[in-house]
Amino acid sequence: MNIFDYFNYFSYEQIKSKKFVSGYIDFLHPNLTFNPKKYNLAIITINTQTENKILSIKNILYQLHAHFNKSFKIIDLGEIKKGSTFSDILFATRDICEFLFQNNIIPIIITDNSYIPYSIYLAYEQINKAITICNADYTFFPSKKQQHFLPQILSRKNHTLFNYVQLALQNFYTEKEHIQFFLNKFYDIVRLGEIHANIKKTEPFIRDSDVCILNSTVLSNEYIQEYNIISPSGLSHNEICQISKYAGISDKISCFCLYISPHTNISNMTFAQILWHFIEGYSSRINDYPILSPKKLIQYHVEISKQTFINFYKSPFSERWWFEIPIPKTNFKKKWLVACDEQDYIDATNGHIPDKWYKYLKKVF
């Protein structure tokens, strides 16, 4: 594919320096020889209503100081051309993401349209990869009556969506039937109160995901159009930046999407810092499981009863934990490790089966 055909170029007029994020970035333009093997991350802008805001966010991001732990390269591809219809944007996004996935480049997508993650999902369909999506938002929208990416994904029939994780769900904005629908599918929900109590609870769920989507509407003091209010509840600035960093550190995350509501009243600096934390997290990747062989992890065999045992694994490099799910005779790989935390291991040693282990067992039997 000719990547130049899809984009309007982003012009960055500030001084580039290795002291700043801009020093790690090349900007797509006609005189650039684009070699995909050169890049690790690609920043893509998809504007439908808030072009000036997103441009301002990128200009702020590129002037932030870089405290990165390794050498890597980012390409700013610019803004996807609008085309004659919105479907043109969706299919262009799909094609671009597919191209980037095939070249092991992680897309960082900044958009003001809530349908864009559907295009990301279609790109994974194209490469036939089953994925887990982690979405941080105040509620979820499984009904086709609502203008959102999720019902479009749920309507697909090829089962590319293996798991879905909802972070920071707020019960009072969510229909009871929708929550039960998700629980019946063995999807994961981490409620806002649980995150406030312990932000680290989100890390294993993000670590097991392929796509991380952060919505501006998950933030406290953000305008929620559905209720015509500024919500007093939601994630704090520090919490969403920590979640963004967890996504960057995760060895499995292969796409990051920041959705900025056209009605947002959150500052551009907040969004720039969210993006900075993802990039900073990426620079700290350790590349333990699933890239590292389970043989190089520390194994703990826990017998909960005479009939039940769980194998836990701990990375000697990052001290992160996984447990093993027994696999039936299918085409699955022999060992399937699911991210967990140390508390799951402690619960098992005390004779309690972790809820997450039981839920994932139900997924394969």
N, C-alpha and C positions, 0 to 999 in steps of 0.2 A: 504494500500500500504506500501511497505518497502522502506522508504525514502532513506536508505543507498545504494540501488541498483542504484540510478540515478546519484550519485555524486562522483567526485574526491575531496578529502578533502583539505581544505586550511590550511596550517601550519603557524601559527602566532608565531614568536619567540621572540617578544618584551615582556617587562614586562606589565602585565595587572593591571590596577588600576582604581578605580572609578573616579579618576581625569580626565581620558581619555575616549574616546569613547570605547576603548577596554574593559573597565570595565563593560560595559553593554552587552557584547557579549559572547555567548557560540559558540564554534566551533565544527561542526559535525565531529565525529571520531568514530571508532568502539567501544570504551569504554564508549561512551555517551549513557545514557538512554534517548531517545528522547520522550519527552512528549509535544505534540503540545499545550496543555492547558497552558503551562508555558510561551509561547512566544507571542509577539505582532507584531514583524517585522521579516522578513526573507530576508537575502541578498543572491542573487543568481548571479553567474557569468556565462555568456555564451560567450565563446571565439571561434572565428573561424579563426582570423588572428592576434590578438594583445594580446596574453596571458600575456606577460611580462608587458605590459603597464597597463592592468587592475589590475594585482597583485600589481604593484607599487602604484596605486591609493588607493587600499584598505589598504596597509601598511601605507600610509600617513594619510588616514582617521582615522585609529584606534589610531594614536598617537596625534590627535587633542584633545584639552581640551574639556571636557563635561560640558556644562552649562545648564543642562536639568531641567525642572520644575517638573518632577514627576518620580516615579519609573516605569520602564518597562524593558522588556528583548528582546534582538535580538538574533537570531540564524544565524550564517554564515554557509550556507549549502554547500559552496564550488562551484566547477565548474561542470556544467552538462556534463556528459560523451558524447563524440562526436558520438558514434555509427558508423555503417557502411555507413550510408547516412545522408544527412542533414535533411531529413524527420524525422529521428529518434530523432534529437534534437528538432524539432518542436513539435512532439507528446509528448516527455518527458516534454517539457515546459508546454504544455497544461495540462497534467496530474498533474504535480506538482502544478501549479497555482490553478487548481480545488481543490486539496487537501487542499491547504492553505486557499482558500476562505471559504471552508466548515468549517474550524477551526478558522475563524476570525483572520487570520494572514495576514498582508499586505506584499506582495512580493516587495522587492526593487531589480530590475533587472538591471544589468550592462552588456551591450552587445556591440559587434562591428558589429552586423548583423541587417540590417533594416527590415528583415522579422519577427523578434521575436514578435513584437506587434500583429501580426496575430495569433500567438499561444495563447497569452493572451486573445484575443477576443474569440477564440474557447473555452477557459476555461469558460468564462461567458455564452457561448452558452450551455455548458454542464450543468450548474446550472440554465439555463433558466432565466437569468436576463437581462433585457433591460438596456443598459448603454449609458453614454455619454463619449466620448473620447476627451481629450484636448491634442493637439499636437503642440509643439513649434518648428517651422522650417522655413527656408527662403522661401519655396514654398511648394505646395502639388502635389502629383502624382496620379491622379485618373485613369490614363490610364494603361492598363495591359502591355503595351509595356515597362513600366518602372519598374525596379526591386525594389519594395517597398511594404510595408504591406497594404497600403490603398486600391489599386484596388482589392486585395484579399478579404478584408472585404466588400467592396461595392458590390462584386459579390454574396455574401451570400443572401439567399432568406427567412430567417426566421425572419428578422426585429429585431434582437437583438440590432442593433445599433439604438438608439433613436435620438442621436444628436452627432454632430462632431464640435469641436471648433479648429480653426487654429489660433495660436498666432504668431505674429511677421512676418506675410506675407509681402514679398517685391514684389511689382507689377512688377518691371522690370525683375524679374526672373520667372514670372508666366504668362501663356497663358490666354488671355482674356476669351476664351471659358471655361477654367477650373474654373475661378472665377464665371462666370455666372451659370455654372453647380451647384456650391455649393450654390449660392444664391437661385436658383430655388428649392433646397431641404430644404431651410430655415435653413441651417447650419450657424454657426457663424464665422465671420472673424474679428480678431483684428489686424490691420496692425502695422508694426514696428513703424511708425511715431506716432501713437496713444499711443503706449507704452512709447516711448521716452518722449512724452508730459506729460503722467501721468501713472506711473506704476500701480497705484491702479485700473486702468480700467480692469486689467486682473483678479483681485481677485474674483468678482462674477462668472465669467465664470469657473474658476478653482474650486470654491466652489460647483458648480453644477455638477462637473464631477466625474466619477468613476475611470477613468484611466488618469494619467498624463504622457506624453511622452516628454522628453526633448532631442533634437538632438544637437550634437556638432556643426552641420552646421548652427545653428541659431546664433552662436556667430560671432561678428565682428573679422576681421583678421583671419578667419578660411578658410582653403582650400576647395573650391567647385569643386569637380571632374568634374561635368557636363560641367563647363565652363573653367576648367583648370586654375583657378585663385585663388588668396587669396582675398576674398571679403573685401572691406573696410567698408561695412555696416553690421549691425547685432546688436544683444543685447550685452550690456556690461557685464563684470563680475558681477558687482553689481546687474544689472537687472535680470540676470538668477538666481542668488542666491536668490533674493527676490521672484521670481516666484516659485522657489523650496520650499521656506518657506511657501508661500501661499498654495502649494499642501500639505505640511505636516500638516498645521493647519486645512485644510478642513476636516470636520467630515465625508464627503462622499467618499473621495478618498480611494480606496481599493487596488490600485496597482500603483507603481511608476516605470518608466522605463527610464534609462539613456542610450541613444545610443551614442557611441563614434566612430566616423568615423575612419576606418583603415588608412585614409590619414590625420588625424588631426595633426595640429601643435600647438595645445593648450596645456598648461602645465598640468601635472598630479595634481598639487596643485589646479588648478581651478576646476577640476572634483571632487576632494576630498571635496572641500568646498561646491560644489553643493549638494553632498550627505549629508554633515554635516547639511546644512540648512534644508533639508527635515526632518531629524531626530529631529533637534531642534524644528522645527515647530510641528512635531507630539507630542513632549513633552508638547506643549502649547495648545493642543486641549481642547476646552471648552465644547463640546458636547451639543450645542444648536441645533436648527432645522437642519436636520430632526429627530434627536434622541429625542430632547425635543418636547413636545406637543405644537402645535400652540397656545393652550389656555394659555400657560405661556409666550407668546410673546406679546408685546404691539401692538395693532391693530389701524390702521388709515384708516378711510373710506373717500375716496376722490371722490367727484362727479365732473366729467369733463364736462358733459352735462346732460340733462334730461334723455338721453338714456344710458349713459356710466358712470360707476363708477369702481374704482379699490380699492381693499383692500390691504393695505400695512401692513407689520409686521416688528417689530424691536426687536432684542434681547436685553434684559436689561443687559445681561452679556458681550456680545462682541460688542454691538452696530452695528451689521450687519443687513442688510435689505433684505427683500423678498417681492415680490408681488404675489397675488393670481390669478391664471388662472381659469376662470369658466370652469367646466368640463361638457361635454355632457353626455347623458345617456349611459355610457359604463361601462367597468369593472374597470375604474380608481378609485382611492380612492377619497373621497368626496372633500378634499382640496388638491390642488396641488400648492405648493409654489415654486417660481423660484427666485433664488438669484439675487439681483439687488444692486444698491448703492443709497446713499441718493439723488444724483442728479436726479435719476428717480422719486423719491417722490416729489422733488421740482418742476420738470417739470410738473408733474400731477397736483399739486396744482395751477400751473399757466395756466392750461387748455390745456396742451399738452400731448397727449398719448405717452408714451415712445415707441421707436421703438422696443425694445426688447419684451415688453408686446404684441404688435401687432403681432410680428413674432411668438411668442410661441402660441398665440391664433390660428393662422393659422395652427399650427401643429396638433391641435386636432379637428378642424372643417373642 
